[in-house]
Amino acid sequence: MAFKNLNLIEPILKALALEGYHTPTPIQKQAIPLVLSGKDLLGCAQTGTGKTAAFSIPMIQLLHEQKKHRFGIKALILTPTRELAIQIDESLAAYSRFTSLRHTVIFGGVSQNQQTIALKKGVDILVATPGRLLDLINQRFIDLKQLQFFVLDEADRMLDMGFIHDVKKVISLLPSKRQTLFFSATMPPEIQKLADTLLTNPSKVEVTPPSSTVDKIDQVLYYTSKGDKIKLLKHLLSAMDIESALVFTRTKHGADRVVKFLQRDDIDAAAIHGNKSQNARQNALKGFKSGSIKVLVATDIAARGIDIDELAHVFNYDLPNIPETYVHRIGRTGRAGNSGVAISICDEEQRKELKDIEKLIGKTIPVEEDHPFPFSGNITPAIEIKKGNSQKGKRPSNNNFKRRPKRKPSA
């Protein structure tokens, strides 16, 4: 199926052709007709499935086709991070270039002056993060009385980041008569409850279940000691002749530390996390996309919004403590039909995280033993492999992975 078979208007088809888009992704194929028909939508889709286009393209078409264009914000897209907000606004610019619709993006961490100037000129579609949105509403720069569309994107990440109360405040300010599009990669009970209160007889679209991993992503696991993790990372970047890699750490301090060690070996690296200024984050992301920065080291929250179609390698320098996060991380590669490699480094303290991840994805991650920094201590196997398990991965055959004796409680 091509985009032209989805009853899209010529200005949008022309814009999509310029972007090189000809065939819709599964979520776009399902969601676009539903949104065009005026239905509320509940979308369960992980990163990299094309959901931004799935909700923005039909919304642009419906607004463009309106005969009377009243002054005021007609569509609000609420998203958790600055990077994702900027990315969505860039997509809106591409898809709406042959329409007269106006859009802008607002987020915290920067001066509000340019944002308020854009709002005063008039905006049809507003992309916003919760905190800055509520701030500018309180200052009366934003009025949502004319709102026709509300998009809540990355709802589960809103919950993880502690924004759920701000989201509920925003929802209380919305007109009751509107079309609502709700997207989340996972559906924990609180998010499902929020969806139930927001949506009216919604259609549901679910693409790539959150517990699955993309088939084209090769996953591999390396065991090493905590003290050798950075040495192993540097070795793999060099030995595998990797041109660019996204490396995930659990903490901001950890991200800075990894960058520091990589730069000592003349590896072009930069960190992106919440303690960095907006300009520093944007410059790092721009350098990574252009190729001037070889390794981008990120925390999970900051990584939302990093969208690079040809990213071939993702590293889990630290395994995440939430197993679903592993799926989101490795979903940064293997996009747009490309293959990808997800490499995880596990030390003696992260066996529980590995066990939870393998339980979620329903298979063991193949282990690579041939490297210069093998773990030499005793650690418990993460998951017991049953005979005849077709999903099993390669497990270490040496005797270093024995059950560790229980530790006596300290006095």
LINPE-V81882 format. One record per residue. N is the residue number from 1. PHI is phi in degrees with one decimal (NA if undefined). OMEGA is omega in whole degrees, 0 to 359 (999 if undefined). Layout:
n phi omega
N PHI OMEGA
N PHI OMEGA
This chain:
n phi omega
1 NA 178
2 -107.5 179
3 -58.9 182
4 -65.5 178
5 -87.7 181
6 -101.8 179
7 60.6 176
8 -86.9 182
9 -77.7 185
10 -59.4 179
11 -57.1 180
12 -75.4 178
13 -60.1 179
14 -65.0 179
15 -66.3 179
16 -64.9 179
17 -62.6 178
18 -65.4 178
19 -81.0 181
20 83.5 180
21 -96.0 180
22 -126.3 182
23 -117.5 181
24 -70.0 174
25 -74.3 180
26 -53.9 181
27 -70.6 177
28 -67.1 180
29 -61.2 182
30 -84.6 189
31 -79.3 186
32 -56.8 178
33 -61.5 180
34 -66.7 179
35 -66.3 179
36 -62.4 180
37 -81.6 176
38 92.1 183
39 -81.9 167
40 -69.4 186
41 -133.1 172
42 -111.9 183
43 -109.8 175
44 -109.1 186
45 -150.5 180
46 -86.6 181
47 -57.6 175
48 91.7 181
49 -94.2 178
50 90.7 185
51 -72.3 178
52 -59.4 177
53 -67.2 182
54 -61.4 179
55 -97.4 185
56 -79.7 182
57 -61.1 179
58 -66.5 178
59 -65.6 177
60 -60.4 181
61 -63.2 181
62 -63.5 178
63 -70.2 180
64 -63.8 184
65 -80.6 178
66 -69.1 184
67 -73.5 180
68 -105.3 179
69 -105.7 178
70 -76.5 177
71 -74.3 178
72 139.6 180
73 -74.4 183
74 -104.6 179
75 -140.9 178
76 -122.2 176
77 -113.1 183
78 -103.0 186
79 -141.4 191
80 -77.2 188
81 -123.2 178
82 -60.3 183
83 -61.2 180
84 -68.5 178
85 -61.5 179
86 -64.1 180
87 -61.9 179
88 -63.9 179
89 -62.9 177
90 -64.2 178
91 -65.6 177
92 -59.6 178
93 -59.9 181
94 -69.6 186
95 -75.2 185
96 -103.7 188
97 -61.5 180
98 -103.7 173
99 -120.6 180
100 -99.8 182
101 -70.3 180
102 -110.6 181
103 -144.5 174
104 -154.8 182
105 -128.4 177
106 -130.1 179
107 -159.3 182
108 -83.5 178
109 87.5 178
110 -136.2 177
111 -61.7 180
112 -85.1 189
113 -57.7 181
114 -63.5 180
115 -68.7 180
116 -70.2 176
117 -62.9 179
118 -63.9 180
119 -64.6 180
120 -65.2 179
121 -71.7 179
122 110.2 183
123 -135.8 175
124 -89.8 182
125 -123.8 181
126 -116.3 173
127 -105.4 187
128 -148.8 167
129 -96.1 190
130 -59.3 185
131 -61.5 181
132 -65.9 178
133 -60.8 180
134 -63.6 179
135 -61.1 182
136 -75.2 173
137 -66.8 180
138 -64.1 177
139 -84.4 178
140 66.2 172
141 -85.5 184
142 -127.0 177
143 -125.2 184
144 -105.0 183
145 -65.2 182
146 -90.1 187
147 -65.3 178
148 -113.9 183
149 -129.2 173
150 -128.5 178
151 -116.0 173
152 -105.9 184
153 -105.5 178
154 54.9 184
155 -60.2 180
156 -65.5 178
157 -70.6 174
158 -56.9 179
159 -65.9 181
160 -60.2 185
161 -88.5 178
162 80.4 182
163 -93.7 190
164 -61.9 179
165 -69.3 175
166 -64.0 178
167 -61.0 180
168 -65.3 176
169 -63.6 179
170 -62.2 182
171 -58.8 181
172 -66.5 182
173 -96.1 184
174 -84.0 173
175 -63.2 183
176 -68.7 180
177 -93.0 183
178 -164.8 173
179 -103.3 185
180 -115.9 178
181 -121.3 189
182 -120.3 183
183 -126.0 178
184 -153.8 179
185 -77.4 177
186 -130.3 183
187 -127.0 174
188 -64.1 186
189 -52.8 182
190 -66.7 178
191 -71.7 177
192 -62.5 178
193 -63.3 178
194 -63.5 179
195 -61.4 181
196 -63.6 180
197 -79.6 184
198 -86.6 192
199 -99.9 178
200 -117.2 180
201 44.4 186
202 -75.2 167
203 -87.9 182
204 -112.5 176
205 -124.1 180
206 -128.5 182
207 -128.3 183
208 53.0 181
209 -50.0 186
210 -61.2 181
211 -89.7 182
212 -98.1 176
213 -122.1 185
214 -60.7 185
215 -60.2 185
216 -81.2 179
217 -94.8 175
218 -82.8 180
219 -101.8 180
220 -144.6 184
221 -122.4 176
222 -119.5 173
223 -93.2 174
224 -157.4 177
225 -81.7 182
226 -58.5 182
227 -72.2 182
228 -102.0 185
229 -60.0 182
230 -67.6 177
231 -63.9 179
232 -65.4 178
233 -59.5 180
234 -62.5 178
235 -61.9 183
236 -66.5 179
237 -60.8 180
238 -80.1 186
239 -65.9 182
240 -90.2 179
241 51.3 183
242 -80.8 181
243 -79.3 179
244 -151.9 182
245 -149.3 173
246 -102.4 184
247 -112.8 181
248 -102.0 171
249 -119.4 183
250 -80.8 185
251 -123.4 177
252 -64.7 179
253 -61.2 179
254 -61.9 178
255 -63.0 179
256 -64.3 181
257 -65.9 179
258 -62.8 179
259 -60.4 180
260 -58.7 180
261 -67.7 180
262 -67.2 181
263 -65.5 177
264 -62.1 179
265 -97.9 178
266 60.2 173
267 -96.4 181
268 -67.7 184
269 -141.0 177
270 -147.5 180
271 -106.5 177
272 -136.3 179
273 -158.8 188
274 -65.0 180
275 -83.4 178
276 -79.8 176
277 -67.6 179
278 -59.3 180
279 -64.1 180
280 -64.3 180
281 -66.5 181
282 -68.0 179
283 -65.7 178
284 -64.0 181
285 -66.1 179
286 -64.7 179
287 -64.6 179
288 -68.1 180
289 -66.5 181
290 -80.6 180
291 98.5 180
292 -73.9 174
293 -111.6 185
294 -80.2 185
295 -126.2 175
296 -108.5 181
297 -105.0 189
298 -137.3 167
299 -89.9 186
300 -62.5 182
301 -64.0 181
302 -68.2 185
303 -74.1 176
304 -62.8 183
305 106.6 174
306 -79.5 185
307 -130.4 182
308 -129.3 187
309 -59.9 188
310 -105.1 176
311 -72.4 188
312 -93.3 186
313 -132.4 172
314 -123.4 178
315 -113.4 168
316 -96.2 178
317 -65.6 170
318 -116.6 175
319 -71.5 181
320 -73.6 179
321 -85.3 173
322 -110.6 187
323 -59.3 179
324 -61.3 180
325 -63.0 177
326 -58.5 180
327 -62.6 178
328 -63.4 182
329 -60.5 186
330 -72.1 176
331 -70.1 176
332 -71.7 176
333 -109.8 181
334 68.9 182
335 -93.0 173
336 51.3 177
337 81.7 181
338 -84.3 174
339 -86.0 180
340 -158.1 180
341 -127.4 177
342 -115.9 184
343 -111.3 179
344 -115.2 178
345 -110.6 184
346 -115.5 176
347 -103.9 186
348 -65.9 183
349 -96.2 187
350 -116.4 179
351 -66.5 180
352 -63.8 179
353 -60.3 179
354 -63.0 180
355 -59.8 180
356 -65.1 180
357 -65.3 182
358 -67.0 176
359 -66.9 180
360 -67.0 184
361 -82.5 174
362 76.0 177
363 -161.1 176
364 -88.4 181
365 -86.1 181
366 -56.4 183
367 -100.4 174
368 -105.3 182
369 -93.2 187
370 -82.5 176
371 -155.4 188
372 -77.3 186
373 -127.5 181
374 -68.5 177
375 -76.7 186
376 -111.9 181
377 -95.1 180
378 -109.2 176
379 -133.9 183
380 -76.2 176
381 -56.2 185
382 -69.6 185
383 -148.6 182
384 -77.4 182
385 -95.8 179
386 -88.3 179
387 -63.7 177
388 81.1 178
389 -75.9 184
390 -70.6 183
391 -90.5 190
392 -65.6 178
393 -103.6 179
394 -71.4 179
395 -116.2 180
396 -59.6 182
397 -97.3 181
398 -80.0 185
399 -97.6 182
400 -80.1 186
401 -108.2 179
402 -92.2 179
403 -63.6 180
404 -82.8 180
405 -63.6 180
406 -64.1 180
407 -85.6 178
408 -73.5 179
409 -62.4 181
410 -76.2 182
411 -72.6 999
